Amino acid sequence: MDRTSLRTAAVAGATTLALLGTTAPAGATTTVTHDEQITWQGWSGPAWSSGTAAGTTGTAAGLTLTSPVGTILYKDPHSNTRRTWAYGTWTSPLTQAGFSATELVTSWNADTPAGTWLQVELQGTYTSGTRTPWYVMGRWAAGDGDIRRTSVDRQGDKTSSISTDTFAITNPSAGVLLRAYQLRVTLYRDPASTATPVLRSVGAMSSNVPDRLTVTPSAGHIAWGTELAVPRYSQNIHAGQYPEYGGGGEAWCSPTSTEMVVEYWGRKPSPADTSWVDPGYADPTVDHAARMTYDWQYGGTGNWPFNTAYAAGFPGLEAKVTRLHSLDELEHFIAAGIPVVTSQSFLAGELDGAGYGTAGHLMVVVGFTATGDVIANDPASPGNAAVRHVYRRDQFEQIWLRTRRTTANGGTGSGSGGVVYLIKPTDVAWPAVAGSTNW
């Protein structure tokens, strides 16, 4: 149970906006009409030219650091090392969310060879017309030899703040919400080297999800009777392993789920990548995924964009963090052969067959039974053979889509509001669902 505090969302906005820098899905099969507002906007390929570059160059392959504009001395707060880095930046155009948003999560796909790393920042524009500070959304490298990948705490103003990987309006009922935003990416390299990060894409999911304890069940019948052959990995068999990465395997639901999907697509860490893992441990790729998603500030492996960035580091894969509206929408991914990592929280009695409760947990939806129930690879299982679960459709949809829940002590906790990791090869098309701009 990797995520101990899930985010709340608030009152609905207005319209949705088409994808930026990508092609909107065609050949739609379902019209989406929901109260919640969700949109994904991203930049890659030709869209680099829409932003402002300083020392960076955008090509079809990605954004690279070509002519650094200066150097900085970075003191890594988690290793206490000091090192000078050359850098350049790319800043997106001011981008309208298309509605009044309460939350935003960035994600990116990049390669960072040894001696390189990157930082992603966000500046928002409120509906009042004023702007936020530049917020750090992540300092990231694929490995951990140059910097310690990290989120940044204690960022905020009177209207918004950053919770690990999520921008959130502090009090949506006050009426000031997020109207627009810019992203800024800084690429860093060793000044003595010509190596460069390659940013293949960057984007953000903006959302305004109604505050809700319950959700309306979806109709389904889109992928019933379909089950994808996703590898099954238990996080619990790693209990006690490498506690320096978030407390050990019992807390590794997120990287375990991510690794299952990576390996479904025929990719995995190499024997050289996992050579550091104790040879007596089963499934060393899970240990590797935990290490390479670990957020040194958060103190865990559940940073959402760090997980999708890890997945996208494998050849030919792309990945992002977003929200979906319903299990109907998720069924389109299963029908297209794409498993989906979902985030949920629940009491033990709210999900029949789970046998546990959690304030935040990730699992992989791999299919649906002939009657529409959810087939999930749940890493919170005693062993790999027990990972496959069938969960009641109505119960699963509720615990995944709600933003509020009742806790065991009778208080109120938060829910993810439909958060997912979407991971697929670049040559596999996104499913077509009319009205959806959220992937």
N, C-alpha and C positions, 0 to 999 in steps of 0.2 A: 504494500500500500504506500506508494511512492509520493503521492501528493497529499499533503496534510491540510492545505487550505485552498479550496477551489474558489473561483471568482463568482461574484454575483453580477447580475445584469439588471437593466431597468426598463422604463416605460418605452413604448414603441415609437418609431420615427415615421418616415414618409415613404420615399421611393427607393428603388435600387438603381445601381449604375453598372454599365457593362465593363468587362475586363479591359484593362489598359495594358498595351504592349503585348497582348496575346489575342488569340482568335476565340470569339464566343462560340459555345457549342451550337451545332446545327443539327437538323433532323430531330427536333424535340419530340418526345413521346408523352410528356406529362406537363401540365401547367401547374406552377407552384403559386398558391395563394395563401399566405401565412401572415400573421400579425408581426412576427419578428422580422427585422431588417438585417441582412447579412450580405456583405459584398467582399470579394477578393479583387485587389488591384495589384498588378505586378509589372516589372520591367525586365526585359532580356532582349538580346539580339538587337534589331533596329531601334528598339525603344530607348537604348542608351542615349541616342542623339537628342531625346526630348529633355534630358537633364543638363546640369552644369558640371563639367569636368575640370578638375585642377590637378594636373599631373597624371591623369588616368586616361586610358583609351578604351572605347567600347567597340567590340567586334562581334561577329556572329557567335564566336566561341565564348565570349565573356568579356568582362571589364578587367583590365590589367593595369598595373602600376608601371608606367613607361618613363616618366620624367618627374621624379619626386620634387615636391615644392618646398621641402624643408626636412628637418629632423626634429624629433622630440626625445626627451629622456623619460622613459616610462618606468615607474617603480611598481612592480607587481605586488599588490597588497597581500597575496597569498603565498608568495615565495620569498618576499622581501629582497628580491634581486632588482638591480637597476640596469637598464640597457637602453642604448640609443637606437632609434628606428627612423628610417626614411619613410615618408608617407606622401600620399596623394588622396584626393577625395572625389566623390561623385555625389551630386545632390539632385534629387528628383524634382520635377516641377511641383508647384503647389497643386494638390489634388483634392478635388471635392469628394467627400464620402458619398454624397448623393442623398443623405438623410442625416438626421441628428443622432450621432453615435454616442454610446456610453463606454464602449471598450474597443481596443485595437491590439492585435498581436502581429508582430512582424515575423517573417521567416525568410530564409535565404538558402541558396545552393551554391557551394563554392569549393574550390580546391586550395589548400594552403600548404605548399611544400615547406620543408624544413627552413626555418629562418624567415617565415612570413606569418601574418595573421590579419584579422580585420575587426572593425568595430561598426556596429549598426546603431544609428541614432534616429530619433523621431522628434519633430517639432509639430505640435498641433495648433490649429486655429479654432477658437471657440465660436459658438453661435453669437457671442457678444462682440466678436471682432478682435479680441485680444489673443495673444499667442502664449503657448506654454514655453518653458525653457527647452533647450535641446536636451532630451532624455536619452541616456544610454540604454539601448534595448539588448545589448549583448556584446561582449568582447570574446571573440571566438577563434579557435584554431582546431583543425582536425585532430592533431596530436596534443601532447602536453609537455613537449620538450622545450618550447620557447616561452610560452606564457601559460598561466593557469586560466583556462576558459572560465568566464564568470559573468554573472549578472551584477547589477550595481544597486545597492540598497539606498534608502533615505533620499529618494528623488521625488519631488512633488512641489506643488504650489497650493494656493487656496482652493483650487477647483479640481485638480487631478493629481494622481500619483502613479508610480510604477510598482507593481507587485511582481517581483522576479522577472517575468517575461511579458507582462500584460499591463498596458496603459488602461486606466479606469477613471471615469468621472467619480469623484468622491461622494457627491450628493446629487444624483440626477434629479431629485424632486425640486431642487433649487432652480432648475430651468436652464442652466448654462451647460451645453453639451458640446461635443466635438463636431465641427462642420467640415474641416479640411485638414490636410497634413502634408508634410514633406518628410522624406527619408534622406538621410545622409550616410553614406558608407565611406569609411576611411580604410584604405589598404596600406599595410605596413610591410617593410622588408628590412633585412640587415643592410646597412649602408654599403658594406663591402661586397655585397652579392648582387647578382642580376636576377635572382629568383623573384617571382611575383605571385601574389595570390591571383586566382582567377575566379571572379564572381560571375557565376552563370545566370543567376537570377536573384532578385530581391522583391519582396512585396509585403502586403499587409492585409489582414482580414479586419474590417471594421464591422461593428455589429451594434444592434440595439434590440435586445431580447426582452420581452415582457417579464416582469417579476412574477414568478408563478411557482406554486407548490404542486400543481398537477398539470397534465397536458392532455390534449384530445388525441385519442388513438388514431393512427393512420390506417388506411384501408388495405394496403399491401397488394398481393397477387402479382408482383413484378418479378421476383426471383425465388418464389416458393419452390421447394424441391431442389434447389441448387446449393451445393457445398463445395468450396474450394479446398484443394489439397495443400493446406498451409502447414508447415512443420510445427510440431508441438513441443514447446519448451516450458518447463516449470521454473519459476523463480525460487521456489522453496527448497529445491535440492541444493541451492547455492547459499543457504542460510549459514551465516558465520564467515563466509568467504570475503576477503578484502573489505573489512568494515570501514576502511578509510574512504571508500566510495559510497557514502550515503548510509552506512550502517550494515552493509552486507546484502546478500541475495534476497533476504526476506523483504527488502525495500525496493527491489529492482523490477517492479511491474512494467515501468515504461520502457527501459532498454530491452527487456525480455520480449515485450510485444513488438517493438520495432525490429528486433533481430529476426523474429518469426517471419515478418513480412519481407525483410531484405532477402532472407534465404528462400522464401517462396518464389522470388523472382530470379533465383539461380545465382545470387551473389552471396559472398560471405567473406569474413576476414581470412587471410592466408595463414598457413602454419607459422610463418615468420611473425605475423601480427600478433598471434596468440602465444608466442614462445615464452613470454613472461609469466604465463599462467601455470600454476602448480600442475604438473602432469597427472596428479592423482584426482583432479577435479573433472567431472563430466561437463560436457558442453562448454568448452572454453570460449566459444564465440560469444556466449552470454556475458561472461566476465569481461571480455574485451569491450562489448557494447556498453556495459556499465561504466567502465573506466573512461571511454571516449564520449560519453554524454554527461559526465559528472560536472556539475556547476559548483565551483569552489565557494561562492558566496551563499548560494541557496543551501549548500551542504547536502545535496542529493542528486539523483539522476533523472528527476522528473521535469526538468526545464523543457517545455514543449518544443520550441524551435531548435534547441540543441539536439533533440532526438531526430527531427526531420533533417537537419543539416548532416548529422551522422549518416542517415540512410542515403542521402543524396551524394555522399562521398564515394559511393560505389559506382563503377562505370555504367553509364547509361541510365541511371535512376534519377528521378526528380521527386521532390517531396515538399509538402507545405502543411501549415497548421491553419485550420479554418473551422467553421461550424456548419452543420447540416440542419435542415428544418425538421426532418422526420425520418422514421424508418423507411417510409416509401422512398425518400431520396437516397437513403443508404442502399436500398435494394437495387437501384440502378447500377451502383458500383459492383455489387456482387454479380449481377447479370453480365457486366462487362469484364468479369474475371479479376476484379480489384478488391482484395480484402481491405478492411478499414479498421484502424485502431481508434477506439472510443474511450472517453474519459467519463467516469461516473462515481457517485457516492451513494451509500445506502446503509440502512440498518440490516441486521442479519435476517429479519423477518420480511424484508421488502423484496428479496430476490430468491425465490424458491430454488433450492439445490446448490446455492453458493456455499452456505455453511459458515459465513463470516459476515461482518459488517465493516465498513471502511469510510473514512472521511475523504478519500480520493484514491481511485484505482484505474489502471489502464488494462484493457484486454482487446483481443482482435475478433471482430465479427467476420466469420468465414463463410456464413451461409444461412439458409432458412430451411426449416422442415417443410414437409408437404402441406402442413396446416398453418404455416407462417411464423412459428416460433423461431427464436434467434439461436443459431449455432455459434458459439463463441469458443475460441481458444483462450481460456482464462489461466494466466500464469500463476495465480494464487491457488495452486493445486499441489498435492503431496508428491507427485512425480509426473514425468512426461506422459505416461499412459493415461493419466487422469485429467489432462488439460482440456480435452473436449467436453463442453457442457452444452446442454439445451436449456435455455431460459425462456420463461413465458414472455411472449411478445409485449403484452400490456405492461408488465412489470419492468421489463428492460427499457422500453421507450420512456417510461416515467422517470426512472432514476438517471437516465442519460440526458434528457432534454430539460428537466426542471432547473430552475435557478435557486430555489429555496427548498429546504427539507427540514423535517423535525428530527432533532438529535435524540440520542438515547436518554439524556437527562431532561427532555422536554423542551429544550431550547430550540433555537433556529440556526441551522447551518446553511452553507451555500452549495450550489450544484454547478456543473460546468456549462449548462445551457447548450449542449450538443456539440462540444469540442471534439474534433477528430484529427488524426494524422492521415494524410492522403499520400501514399507512396506508390509509384509505378514507373515502368520504363518510359523514356521519352518518346518511343515509337508506338506506345499504346495510347489510344485516344481517351480523353475524358468522356464519361457518359453524357448523353444529350438529354437535358431536362429543361423544357421551356420555362422561362421566368427565373431560373437560377443563375446568379452571377457570383456564387460563393466558392467557386474553384476554378 
